[in-house]
């Protein structure tokens, strides 16, 4: 008669590889999907917030953080040469 370990089902000790359900997204694909979802569900999106950490780069890109009292989002723009200048 063998003695059964009562904790065996809880430990789930097996040598099988776990199945991965996590999807690893390429950045371009994820950004494209997010953009598509926003455009389909909301059309034009206007955002109000404070710009901080504004850094123009020699390449013409600009980097900044868009924030309000509850959240912040790092931002990058490649169209800085077409954007209106920021107020002082």
Buried (B, 14 or more C-beta within 10 A) or exposed (E): EEEEEEEEEEEEEEEEEEEEEEEEEEEEEEEEEEEEEEEEEEEEEEEEBEEEEEEEEEEEBBBBBBBEEEEBEEBEBEEBEEEEEEEE
